[in-house]
Amino acid sequence: MNDRDTLKDHRREVKIFKNRIVLAAFCLVLLTGLLLSRLFVLQVVQYEELSTKSDENRIHLKPIPPTRGLIYDTHGILLADNKPSFNLSLIKERIKDLDTTVRDLASLINISEEEVQGFYKRLRKRRAPYEPVPLKHGLTEEEIAIISVNEQRFTGVEIEAQLVRFYPQAEPFAHAVGYVGKINERELKRLDPQKYSGMRSIGKIGVERFYEEDLLGQVGYQEVETNARGRVLRVLNQQDPQPGVNLTLYLDSYLQQVSYEALAGKRGAIVAIEPKTGGILAMVSQPSYDPNLFVSGIPYKTYSVLRDHPDRPLYNRASLGEYPPASTIKPMLALAALDLGVREPSFKIFDPGYYKLPNKPRLYRNWKRGGHGWVNLERAVYVSNDTYFYDLALNMGIDDLHDYLTKFGLGKRTAMDVAEQRPGLIPSREWKEGVKGVPWFPGETLISGIGQGYMLSTPLQLATATAVIANRGKWIQPKLLKSASGEIKRELPTAPESIEVSNPAYWDFVNESMRKVVHDPRGTANYRIGKDLQYTMAGKTGTAQVVGIKQNERYDAKKLKKIHHDHGLFIAFAPIENPQIAIAVIVENGGGGSSAAAPVARKVLDAYLLPKLAEQRLAVSKSE
């Protein structure tokens, strides 16, 4: 027997064992109590809070963008369509290492450095949590297949299908219809986040911008359940989006194309209006650009080429271009002179080729060096005599001249729904003292009488004023929208008051003087466009000086740079007996209005009126 067996105390060992059992049982009870109490806290005390957090992690609200309203021309031809496109998008909140994920995706499909930079730029903008941010737009079928095969490798990466804007008519309609583009940071701050939830584009210019609220539609929502990796398991609830309103415009695709081609190779603009309705049949600015480039974000290099081009293709000359109206205002001044009693139709002046203010050395020259001899008001219009209108303007005074021309919509934004308009300028004594801080001079009144000096107008304004003449003073506001598939929310401005003259025969006088511009052998446009016309046309040429010519010098285009050549202008309406179209044309640095702008107008008027006349003749022949 050894010493350990001798010293062993069984009673003590039993006691220790029992103590350990008791301690273990106590710990077990304590831990069970703690576990049950925690379970009670979680399941009872914090149930509401934790169940809400659980739902937030499991259930997400996804916005469903509405389908943007379509835009048609007057014949139902699509001008703005929606077509499906697939984007590669990333949800930042579900990705552990964003940079690595982007690099891995770039190793699978072609993603340019510019696209990566654009992605990070969009990511920095204000956005809703869990909102997908596109990395690459317009995936090809092959790229979609590659991403789909590797789907399990990328948490938080998804292929989004969406409808994007498409402009099938492209360049000819770019300035009139406009385009949608990415919502920028400045727009994001002013937009209603609920209305634009899930939306990435907004109307930037043109019809797309003016009717943005109507075209947009109403966003829908989808309540979805997701797994721990963020993938959608099922749809719990859904509120369908409401599509935007479809718009039909007065724009005529055929006439717009003809107008665009008539200005090919030139810088200029054409606006054609239907006088009876005010519908804008054509509104073209040349050169133009492809609006589809802007829909998904235009590459910077491409944008730089357009922005820095010397011909400024992004500039809408039709409604933003402000030019001296030159002699195109003479018919309006003739009406004003008769209506205000400043002139009788028989009143004549002798034109030696210039006009001179008393006690002043400066000569204000007529465009014809030798002058037109004795000239009355009607002849002054159709031969575009400057001397007569210097004298007329001086007798009328700048303030009456300003007030009367303003009645035709000059110097104001009068088009109903053209998003980008400039007011132009019809100067007055008050305007000059307020803006320039100096008094008005009589010489400035003279050159205002031939549409030069401070005077500025847009092609849209000149077409509008021509439509007012065609309507014999009745104002029908120019507009693009013909009809809509739903209610238009945008409040539209009302038309100015119609022009009431003291004697309606004054309108006949103006029409006849404009008719002779085209149909009389002495008319300024007769040689260029008056031959073989199958309808009657009332027109007026205009030649706007771009640079000043010294007193003893002559204008010689050969000695001037092209950008210093005169602008050619022409306004017209036809047929005179039943006006169906009014038009204004400007050709920048094109030279004289009769040589540069009138032939362009003739092409457009022929394209619009000749088919109608042929139909009428056919109908008559069938009835006989």
Secondary structure as the mmCIF struct_conf table of DSSP 4:
data_model
#
loop_
_struct_conf.conf_type_id
_struct_conf.id
_struct_conf.beg_label_comp_id
_struct_conf.beg_label_asym_id
_struct_conf.beg_label_seq_id
_struct_conf.end_label_comp_id
_struct_conf.end_label_asym_id
_struct_conf.end_label_seq_id
HELX_RH_AL_P HELX_RH_AL_P1 ASP A 3 LEU A 7
HELX_RH_AL_P HELX_RH_AL_P2 HIS A 10 PHE A 40
HELX_RH_PI_P HELX_RH_PI_P1 VAL A 41 VAL A 45
TURN_TY1_P TURN_TY1_P1 GLN A 46 GLN A 46
HELX_RH_AL_P HELX_RH_AL_P3 TYR A 47 ARG A 58
STRN STRN1 ILE A 59 ILE A 64
HELX_LH_PP_P HELX_LH_PP_P1 PRO A 65 LEU A 70
STRN STRN2 ILE A 71 TYR A 72
TURN_TY1_P TURN_TY1_P2 THR A 74 HIS A 75
BEND BEND1 GLY A 76 GLY A 76
STRN STRN3 LEU A 78 LEU A 90
HELX_RH_3T_P HELX_RH_3T_P1 LYS A 92 ARG A 94
BEND BEND2 LYS A 96 LYS A 96
HELX_RH_AL_P HELX_RH_AL_P4 LEU A 98 LEU A 108
BEND BEND3 ILE A 109 ILE A 109
HELX_RH_AL_P HELX_RH_AL_P5 GLU A 113 ARG A 124
BEND BEND4 LYS A 125 LYS A 125
TURN_TY1_P TURN_TY1_P3 PRO A 129 TYR A 130
STRN STRN4 VAL A 133 LYS A 136
BEND BEND5 HIS A 137 GLY A 138
HELX_RH_AL_P HELX_RH_AL_P6 GLU A 141 VAL A 149
TURN_TY1_P TURN_TY1_P4 ASN A 150 ASN A 150
HELX_RH_3T_P HELX_RH_3T_P2 GLU A 151 ARG A 153
TURN_TY1_P TURN_TY1_P5 THR A 155 GLY A 156
STRN STRN5 VAL A 157 PHE A 166
TURN_TY1_P TURN_TY1_P6 PRO A 168 GLN A 169
HELX_RH_3T_P HELX_RH_3T_P3 GLU A 171 PHE A 173
HELX_RH_AL_P HELX_RH_AL_P7 ALA A 174 VAL A 177
STRN STRN6 VAL A 180 LYS A 182
HELX_RH_AL_P HELX_RH_AL_P8 GLU A 185 ARG A 190
BEND BEND6 LEU A 191 LEU A 191
TURN_TY1_P TURN_TY1_P7 PRO A 193 GLY A 198
STRN STRN7 SER A 201 GLY A 203
BEND BEND7 ILE A 205 ILE A 205
HELX_RH_AL_P HELX_RH_AL_P9 GLY A 206 PHE A 210
TURN_TY1_P TURN_TY1_P8 TYR A 211 TYR A 211
HELX_RH_AL_P HELX_RH_AL_P10 GLU A 212 LEU A 216
STRN STRN8 GLN A 218 GLN A 218
STRN STRN9 GLY A 220 THR A 226
TURN_TY1_P TURN_TY1_P9 ALA A 228 ARG A 229
STRN STRN10 VAL A 232 GLN A 239
STRN STRN11 GLN A 242 GLN A 242
HELX_LH_PP_P HELX_LH_PP_P2 PRO A 243 ASN A 246
STRN STRN12 LEU A 247 LEU A 249
BEND BEND8 TYR A 250 TYR A 250
HELX_RH_AL_P HELX_RH_AL_P11 SER A 253 ALA A 262
TURN_TY1_P TURN_TY1_P10 LEU A 263 GLY A 265
BEND BEND9 LYS A 266 LYS A 266
STRN STRN13 GLY A 268 ILE A 273
TURN_TY1_P TURN_TY1_P11 PRO A 275 THR A 277
STRN STRN14 GLY A 279 GLY A 279
STRN STRN15 ILE A 280 GLN A 286
BEND BEND10 PRO A 287 PRO A 287
HELX_RH_3T_P HELX_RH_3T_P4 PRO A 291 PHE A 294
TURN_TY1_P TURN_TY1_P12 VAL A 295 SER A 296
HELX_RH_AL_P HELX_RH_AL_P12 TYR A 300 ASP A 308
TURN_TY1_P TURN_TY1_P13 PRO A 310 ASP A 311
TURN_TY1_P TURN_TY1_P14 PRO A 313 LEU A 314
BEND BEND11 TYR A 315 TYR A 315
TURN_TY1_P TURN_TY1_P15 ARG A 317 LEU A 320
STRN STRN16 TYR A 323 TYR A 323
HELX_RH_3T_P HELX_RH_3T_P5 ALA A 326 ILE A 329
HELX_RH_AL_P HELX_RH_AL_P13 LYS A 330 ASP A 339
TURN_TY1_P TURN_TY1_P16 LEU A 340 GLY A 341
BEND BEND12 VAL A 342 VAL A 342
TURN_TY1_P TURN_TY1_P17 PRO A 345 SER A 346
STRN STRN17 LYS A 348 ASP A 351
BEND BEND13 PRO A 352 GLY A 353
STRN STRN18 TYR A 354 LYS A 356
TURN_TY1_P TURN_TY1_P18 PRO A 358 ASN A 359
STRN STRN19 LEU A 363 ARG A 365
BEND BEND14 TRP A 367 LYS A 368
TURN_TY1_P TURN_TY1_P19 ARG A 369 GLY A 370
STRN STRN20 GLY A 373 ASN A 376
HELX_RH_AL_P HELX_RH_AL_P14 LEU A 377 TYR A 382
TURN_TY1_P TURN_TY1_P20 VAL A 383 SER A 384
HELX_RH_AL_P HELX_RH_AL_P15 ASP A 386 MET A 396
HELX_RH_AL_P HELX_RH_AL_P16 ILE A 398 LYS A 407
TURN_TY1_P TURN_TY1_P21 PHE A 408 GLY A 411
BEND BEND15 LYS A 412 LYS A 412
BEND BEND16 MET A 416 ASP A 417
BEND BEND17 ALA A 419 GLU A 420
STRN STRN21 LEU A 425 LEU A 425
HELX_RH_AL_P HELX_RH_AL_P17 ARG A 429 VAL A 435
TURN_TY1_P TURN_TY1_P22 LYS A 436 LYS A 436
BEND BEND18 GLY A 437 VAL A 438
HELX_RH_AL_P HELX_RH_AL_P18 PRO A 442 SER A 448
TURN_TY1_P TURN_TY1_P23 GLY A 449 GLY A 451
TURN_TY1_P TURN_TY1_P24 GLY A 453 TYR A 454
STRN STRN22 LEU A 456 SER A 457
HELX_RH_AL_P HELX_RH_AL_P19 PRO A 459 ALA A 470
TURN_TY1_P TURN_TY1_P25 ASN A 471 GLY A 473
STRN STRN23 LYS A 479 LYS A 479
BEND BEND19 LEU A 480 LEU A 480
STRN STRN24 LEU A 481 ALA A 484
BEND BEND20 SER A 485 GLY A 486
BEND BEND21 ARG A 490 ARG A 490
HELX_LH_PP_P HELX_LH_PP_P3 GLU A 491 GLU A 500
BEND BEND22 SER A 502 SER A 502
TURN_TY1_P TURN_TY1_P26 PRO A 504 PRO A 504
HELX_RH_AL_P HELX_RH_AL_P20 ALA A 505 HIS A 519
BEND BEND23 ASP A 520 ASP A 520
TURN_TY1_P TURN_TY1_P27 PRO A 521 ARG A 522
BEND BEND24 GLY A 523 GLY A 523
TURN_TY1_P TURN_TY1_P28 THR A 524 ALA A 525
HELX_RH_PI_P HELX_RH_PI_P2 ASN A 526 GLY A 530
TURN_TY1_P TURN_TY1_P29 LYS A 531 ASP A 532
BEND BEND25 GLN A 534 TYR A 535
STRN STRN25 ALA A 538 ALA A 544
BEND BEND26 VAL A 546 VAL A 547
TURN_TY1_P TURN_TY1_P30 GLN A 551 ASN A 552
HELX_RH_3T_P HELX_RH_3T_P6 ALA A 557 LYS A 559
BEND BEND27 LEU A 560 LEU A 560
HELX_RH_3T_P HELX_RH_3T_P7 LYS A 562 HIS A 564
BEND BEND28 HIS A 565 HIS A 565
HELX_LH_PP_P HELX_LH_PP_P4 ASP A 566 ASP A 566
STRN STRN26 HIS A 567 ALA A 574
BEND BEND29 ILE A 576 ASN A 578
STRN STRN27 ILE A 581 VAL A 587
TURN_TY1_P TURN_TY1_P31 GLU A 588 ASN A 589
HELX_RH_PI_P HELX_RH_PI_P3 GLY A 593 ALA A 597
HELX_RH_AL_P HELX_RH_AL_P21 ALA A 598 SER A 623
#
